[in-house]
């Protein structure tokens, strides 16, 4: 592990997120786990990962993350469900503040064999009405006894804002009280974690340290602000607007409510200056205490390999927002200048069949290949002439950082947010107007085939990655935390 280079204020550090499972949620999961690794390696701080995930077996998740290099033996991961199953008093004590009605509530059902934990004990029961539709879920404690009941919410993107009540149950199924929806559920656990930290300080005979939560998910941040003794720093992972993704575009529905709470956070960490400026330009400089802390380019040591000047690579999910079809539609024009040029696409998704048909319709079967998902795909960037990025929007784009670290020039749409602050146009790659397929084809035609130009941009990309690696990111985090974390 590298020697720490940044000094964070003394505190109990948490990284609070929503679902955190291997193989799900793409860049969000990678970025969250990488943040924990950055804190450990560059500041000597072991932050505890708190996943507000209503699924068991965090140990299984950790093993999966270790297998793909996103966690090590020192990584600590706790999930809300495992915490309250092992310690039912977390919810039952909170429920005492919200007495239950006289009606004990509906009867529970029978657990499905699939809903058993690693010990074979049921952890939930899906309760259905007479027509078979799920009405609510009964969650069970570590002994398989009733614990709390969560109404089933469907068809709502901002489910965590639903005005529902969460009955808390005694071991015999009696209703003890009701929590205020997801807010009451999440806050009960976070309050418990903050109190745990205070007790650990008391046991150690030291002054009480502040508790700092780096919150990675809106559905967590909105619900845990205002807890005494908790400093909340909220990160941002994606664009806050919807189509057409301009500064004044309509707000994404799930972001609109978050913007209403932005002033409640001790700080907001934006990935790009552009997004930070657009939010403040739209809502006012006063709305939040903002810092810009980009993801770092992670070091990728490896041999310097020869680059194929006629081979471009894409690494993207085959989903509408990635616009992989734009690169495919640009390829006939690229072939007019470079008849032997090839495009290798790594990733899978719902649009695979549609993209396969498009490749065939354009007569590109010998020149464009869909390779499917490959965990080792970033290593293809060591020999490619260019990475192609046609995304509709990003938070920052981890694949651009992976490319720079491997010295691969990038040809990208200047989409919000990230490409414009990662690629130096004409130096480390090329930027073209977002959605302009003709401009994309022209830029690719300029880059491909120019071995000297590719080498020049490759060298510049590596230099940019070296200057914008973990050490710089840790220094920015240290500056942010020094500004907002109270002294012990």
C-alpha positions in Angstrom: 0.0 0.0 0.0 1.4 3.5 -0.9 2.5 5.8 1.9 -0.3 8.2 2.9 0.2 11.6 1.3 -2.9 13.5 2.6 -3.9 14.3 6.1 -7.6 14.1 6.9 -9.1 15.6 10.1 -9.5 13.1 12.9 -13.0 11.6 12.7 -15.0 8.5 12.2 -15.4 8.2 8.5 -18.3 6.5 6.7 -19.1 6.1 3.0 -22.9 5.8 2.8 -24.4 4.4 -0.3 -27.5 2.6 -1.5 -27.2 -0.9 -3.2 -23.6 -2.0 -3.3 -23.3 -5.4 -5.0 -20.6 -6.9 -7.3 -21.5 -6.7 -11.0 -24.4 -4.2 -10.5 -24.7 -0.5 -11.2 -21.5 -0.2 -13.3 -19.4 2.9 -12.7 -21.3 3.9 -9.6 -20.2 0.8 -7.7 -16.6 1.1 -9.0 -16.4 4.7 -8.0 -17.8 4.1 -4.5 -15.4 1.3 -3.7 -12.5 3.2 -5.3 -13.3 6.1 -2.9 -12.8 3.8 0.1 -9.5 2.5 -1.4 -8.3 6.1 -2.1 -9.0 7.1 1.6 -7.1 4.0 2.9 -4.1 4.2 0.6 -3.6 8.0 0.4 -4.8 9.2 3.8 -4.5 6.1 6.0 -8.2 6.3 6.7 -10.3 3.2 6.8 -13.9 4.4 6.1 -16.7 2.0 6.9 -19.0 1.4 3.9 -22.7 1.6 4.9 -25.0 0.2 2.3 -28.7 1.0 2.8 -29.5 -2.2 1.0 -32.5 -4.4 2.0 -30.6 -7.6 1.1 -28.6 -9.9 3.3 -25.1 -11.3 3.1 -22.7 -8.4 3.0 -19.9 -11.0 3.5 -20.8 -12.5 0.2 -20.7 -9.1 -1.4 -17.3 -8.4 0.0 -15.9 -11.6 -1.3 -17.1 -10.7 -4.7 -15.5 -7.3 -4.5 -12.2 -8.8 -3.3 -12.3 -11.2 -6.3 -12.3 -8.2 -8.7 -9.8 -6.1 -6.8 -12.3 -3.5 -5.5 -11.8 -4.5 -1.8 -9.1 -6.0 0.4 -9.0 -7.6 3.8 -9.3 -4.3 5.5 -12.5 -3.2 3.7 -15.4 -2.9 6.1 -19.0 -3.2 4.7 -22.2 -3.1 6.7 -25.7 -3.3 5.4 -28.8 -1.9 7.0 -30.7 -5.2 6.8 -27.9 -7.2 8.4 -27.5 -4.6 11.2 -31.2 -4.5 12.2 -31.6 -8.3 11.8 -28.8 -8.8 14.3 -29.8 -6.0 16.5 -33.7 -5.6 16.3 -33.6 -3.0 19.1 -32.3 -0.5 16.6 -35.8 -0.3 15.1 -37.8 -1.3 18.1 -36.4 1.5 20.2 -37.1 4.0 17.4 -40.7 2.6 17.1 -41.4 3.4 20.8 -41.5 7.1 19.7 -44.3 6.3 17.2 -47.0 4.2 19.0 -48.8 1.7 16.9 -52.6 1.8 16.2 -54.8 -0.8 17.9 -55.0 -2.9 14.7 -52.1 -5.3 14.7 -52.0 -5.3 10.9 -52.4 -8.0 8.2 -51.3 -11.5 8.7 -47.9 -12.5 7.3 -47.3 -15.2 4.6 -44.9 -18.0 4.1 -41.3 -17.4 3.1 -40.1 -18.3 -0.4 -37.2 -20.8 -0.4 -35.2 -18.3 -2.3 -35.4 -15.8 0.5 -33.2 -17.6 2.9 -29.9 -16.3 4.2 -26.6 -18.1 4.2 -27.6 -20.1 7.3 -30.9 -21.1 5.8 -33.0 -18.7 7.9 -35.6 -16.7 6.1 -35.0 -13.0 5.9 -38.1 -11.8 4.2 -41.7 -12.8 3.2 -43.4 -11.3 0.2 -47.1 -10.8 1.1 -49.6 -10.9 -1.8 -53.2 -10.1 -2.2 -55.8 -12.5 -3.5 -54.8 -11.7 -7.1 -51.2 -12.5 -6.5 -49.9 -8.9 -6.4 -47.3 -8.0 -3.8 -48.8 -5.7 -1.1 -45.9 -5.5 1.3 -42.8 -7.3 2.5 -42.2 -8.6 6.0 -38.6 -8.5 7.0 -37.4 -11.0 9.6 -34.7 -10.9 12.3 -31.6 -13.1 12.4 -33.8 -15.8 14.1 -36.4 -15.7 11.4 -38.9 -13.8 13.6 -41.0 -10.7 12.5 -39.1 -7.4 12.6 -40.6 -4.8 10.2 -43.1 -4.4 7.4 -42.4 -2.4 4.3 -45.2 -1.4 1.9 -44.5 -2.4 -1.7 -43.9 0.6 -3.9 -44.0 0.2 -7.7 -43.8 2.6 -10.7 -42.1 5.4 -8.8 -38.6 6.5 -9.6 -38.3 8.4 -6.3 -39.6 5.6 -4.2 -37.8 6.8 -1.1 -39.9 9.9 -1.0 -43.2 7.9 -0.8 -45.4 9.0 2.1 -45.8 5.6 3.8 -45.5 4.2 7.3 -43.2 1.3 8.3 -44.7 -0.9 11.0 -42.1 -2.3 13.5 -43.0 -5.7 14.9 -42.3 -7.6 18.1 -40.9 -11.1 17.8 -44.4 -12.5 18.2 -45.7 -10.4 15.3 -47.4 -7.6 17.3 -47.0 -4.1 16.0 -44.9 -1.9 18.3 -45.0 1.3 16.4 -44.5 2.9 13.0 -41.6 4.7 11.4 -41.9 7.6 9.0 -41.3 5.7 5.8 -37.8 5.2 4.5 -36.8 8.3 6.3 -37.5 6.8 9.7 -36.0 3.5 8.7 -32.7 4.9 7.4 -32.4 7.5 10.3 -32.8 4.8 12.9 -29.8 2.9 11.6 -27.7 6.1 11.0 -28.5 7.3 14.6 -27.3 3.9 15.9 -24.0 4.2 13.9 -23.4 7.7 15.3 -24.1 6.6 18.8 -21.8 3.5 18.3 -19.0 5.9 17.4 -19.5 8.0 20.5 -19.5 4.9 22.7 -16.2 3.7 21.1 -14.6 7.1 21.9 -15.8 6.9 25.5 -14.5 3.3 25.9 -11.2 4.4 24.5 -11.0 7.3 26.9 -10.6 9.9 24.2 -12.4 13.1 23.2 -15.5 12.5 21.1 -14.5 12.5 17.4 -16.9 13.9 14.8 -18.7 11.4 12.5 -18.4 12.2 8.8 -20.5 10.5 6.2 -19.5 10.7 2.5 -22.9 10.1 1.0 -22.9 8.6 -2.5 -26.7 8.2 -3.1 -29.5 10.8 -3.2 -32.0 8.4 -1.5 -29.6 8.2 1.4 -28.5 11.9 1.6 -32.0 13.3 1.6 -33.1 11.1 4.5 -30.1 11.4 6.9 -29.4 15.1 7.1 -29.8 16.9 10.4 -28.7 14.0 12.6 -26.8 15.5 15.6 -23.1 14.9 15.5 -23.1 13.9 11.8 -21.3 15.8 9.1 -22.7 15.0 5.7 -20.6 15.5 2.5 -22.7 14.6 -0.6 -21.1 13.4 -3.8 -22.5 13.6 -7.3 -22.3 10.7 -9.8 -24.4 11.7 -12.8 -26.1 14.5 -14.7 -28.9 16.3 -12.8 -30.8 17.3 -16.0 -32.8 15.3 -18.5 -33.0 15.7 -22.3 -31.6 17.6 -24.1 -29.0 17.7 -21.3 -28.3 21.4 -21.6 -27.7 23.7 -18.6 -31.4 24.9 -18.7 -32.9 21.5 -19.5 -35.8 20.1 -17.3 -34.5 18.6 -14.1 -34.4 14.8 -13.9 -37.3 13.9 -11.6 -35.2 12.1 -9.0 -32.8 15.1 -8.9 -35.4 17.8 -8.5 -36.2 16.8 -4.9 -32.5 16.5 -4.1 -31.8 20.0 -5.2 -34.5 21.1 -2.7 -32.3 19.6 0.1 -28.9 20.7 -1.3 -28.5 23.4 1.4 -28.8 20.8 4.1 -25.4 19.2 3.4 -22.2 20.4 5.0 -20.6 20.2 1.5 -21.3 18.9 -2.0 -18.5 17.3 -4.0 -18.9 17.7 -7.7 -17.0 15.7 -10.3 -16.6 18.5 -12.7 -16.4 22.3 -12.7 -18.9 22.5 -15.5 -21.7 20.8 -13.5 -20.9 22.7 -10.4 -21.1 26.0 -12.3 -24.4 25.1 -14.1 -26.1 24.2 -10.8 -25.0 27.4 -9.1 -25.8 29.4 -12.2 -29.3 28.1 -12.2 -30.1 28.1 -8.4 -27.7 30.7 -7.0 -24.2 30.6 -5.5 -25.8 30.4 -2.0 -27.5 27.1 -2.4 -24.6 24.8 -1.4 -21.0 24.8 -0.1 -19.4 23.3 -3.2 -16.1 21.7 -4.0 -14.9 20.1 -7.2 -13.3 16.7 -6.6 -12.9 14.6 -9.8 -12.3 10.9 -9.8 -8.6 10.2 -10.1 -7.0 8.4 -13.0 -5.9 5.1 -11.3 -2.3 4.0 -12.1 -2.2 1.2 -14.6 1.3 0.0 -14.7 2.1 -2.3 -17.6 4.4 -2.7 -20.6 4.5 -0.1 -23.4 3.0 -2.0 -26.3 2.8 -1.1 -30.0 -0.5 0.6 -31.0 -2.4 -0.5 -34.0 -3.0 2.8 -35.8 -6.2 1.5 -37.5 -7.9 0.1 -34.5 -10.4 1.9 -32.3 -12.1 0.6 -29.1 -15.3 1.3 -27.3 -16.0 0.1 -23.8 -19.7 0.8 -23.0 -23.0 -0.8 -22.0 -25.1 -1.5 -25.1 -27.8 0.9 -23.7 -29.5 3.9 -25.3 -27.6 6.5 -23.3 -24.3 5.3 -24.5 -25.2 5.8 -28.2 -23.0 3.1 -29.5 -25.0 3.2 -32.8 -23.4 6.7 -33.4 -19.9 5.2 -33.7 -21.2 2.4 -35.9 -23.0 4.9 -38.2 -19.8 7.0 -38.4 -17.7 4.0 -39.5 -18.6 4.0 -43.2 -17.2 7.5 -43.5 -14.1 6.4 -41.5 -13.6 3.6 -44.0 -13.6 6.0 -46.9 -10.3 7.4 -45.6 -9.0 4.2 -44.0 -10.4 1.0 -45.6 -8.8 -1.3 -43.1 -9.9 0.6 -40.0 -11.6 -1.6 -37.3 -13.9 -0.8 -34.3 -14.0 -3.3 -31.4 -16.8 -2.8 -29.0 -16.7 -4.3 -25.5 -19.9 -4.4 -23.4 -23.3 -6.0 -23.4 -26.8 -4.9 -23.0 -30.4 -4.7 -24.2 -29.4 -3.2 -27.6 -27.1 -6.0 -28.7 -29.5 -7.5 -31.3 -30.4 -4.1 -32.7 -26.7 -3.1 -33.0 -25.8 -6.4 -34.6 -28.6 -5.8 -37.2 -27.3 -2.2 -37.8 -23.7 -3.5 -38.4 -25.1 -6.0 -41.0 -27.3 -3.4 -42.7 -24.3 -1.1 -43.1 -22.1 -3.8 -44.5 -19.6 -3.5 -41.5 -19.5 -7.2 -40.4 -15.8 -7.4 -41.2 -15.0 -4.0 -39.7 -17.1 -3.6 -36.5 -17.2 -6.4 -33.8 -19.3 -6.6 -30.7 -17.2 -8.6 -28.3 -19.7 -8.6 -25.3 -18.8 -8.0 -21.7 -15.1 -8.6 -20.9 -13.8 -7.7 -17.4 -10.3 -7.2 -18.9 -11.5 -4.9 -21.6 -9.5 -1.8 -20.3 -6.3 -3.7 -21.2 -7.4 -3.4 -24.8 -6.6 0.3 -24.5 -2.9 -0.4 -24.4 -2.8 -1.3 -28.1 -5.7 0.7 -29.6 -5.1 3.9 -31.5 -8.2 5.5 -29.9 -11.0 5.1 -27.4 -14.4 6.2 -28.8 -17.0 7.7 -26.4 -20.4 8.6 -27.7 -22.3 9.0 -24.4 -25.3 11.1 -24.0 -24.3 12.2 -20.5 -21.9 11.2 -17.8 -21.0 12.1 -14.3 -17.3 12.2 -15.3 -16.6 9.0 -17.3 -14.4 6.4 -15.7 -13.5 4.9 -19.1 -11.8 8.1 -20.2 -9.6 7.9 -17.0 -8.8 4.3 -17.8 -7.8 5.2 -21.3 -5.6 8.1 -20.2 -3.8 5.9 -17.6 -3.0 3.5 -20.4 -1.9 6.2 -22.8 -4.8 5.7 -25.2 -6.0 8.9 -27.0 -9.8 9.4 -26.8 -12.2 10.7 -29.5 -15.3 11.8 -27.7 -18.5 13.8 -27.8 -18.2 16.8 -25.6 -21.2 15.6 -23.6 -22.1 16.7 -20.1 -20.2 16.1 -17.9 -16.5 15.1 -17.9 -15.1 14.8 -21.4 -14.3 18.5 -21.7 -12.3 18.4 -18.5 -10.6 15.1 -19.1 -9.6 15.4 -22.8 -7.3 18.2 -24.0 -8.6 18.6 -27.6 -5.8 18.0 -30.0 -3.3 17.1 -27.3 -4.6 14.0 -25.5 -7.4 13.2 -27.9 -10.3 14.9 -29.8 -13.5 16.5 -28.7 -16.4 17.0 -31.1 -19.9 18.4 -30.6 -22.2 16.0 -28.8 -24.4 14.0 -31.3 -22.6 15.2 -34.4 -21.9 11.9 -36.2 -20.2 13.5 -39.2 -17.8 15.4 -36.9 -17.1 12.2 -35.0 -16.2 10.4 -38.2 -14.0 13.3 -39.3 -12.1 13.3 -36.0 -11.6 9.5 -36.1 -10.4 9.8 -39.7 -7.8 12.4 -38.6 -6.5 10.3 -35.7 -6.5 6.8 -37.2 -3.6 6.0 -39.5 -1.4 8.8 -38.1 1.1 6.7 -36.1 3.2 9.7 -35.1 0.2 11.7 -34.0 -1.2 8.7 -32.0 2.2 8.3 -30.2 2.3 12.1 -29.4 -1.2 12.0 -27.9 -0.5 8.8 -26.1 2.4 10.3 -24.3 0.4 13.4 -23.4 -2.5 11.3 -22.1 -0.2 9.4 -19.8 1.3 12.6 -18.5 -2.2 14.0 -17.9 -3.2 10.8 -16.0 0.0 11.0 -13.9 -0.8 14.6 -12.9 -4.4 13.8 -12.1 -4.0 10.6 -10.2 -4.9 9.5 -6.6 -2.4 11.8 -4.9 -4.2 14.9 -6.3 -7.6 13.5 -5.6 -6.7 12.8 -2.0 -5.3 16.3 -1.6 -8.6 17.8 -2.8 -10.5 15.6 -0.4 -8.2 16.8 2.4 -8.9 20.4 1.5 -12.7 19.8 1.5 -12.7 17.9 4.8 -10.5 20.4 6.5 -13.0 23.1 5.6 -16.1 21.3 6.9 -15.2 18.8 9.6 -15.5 20.1 13.1 -12.6 19.6 15.5 -12.8 16.8 18.1 
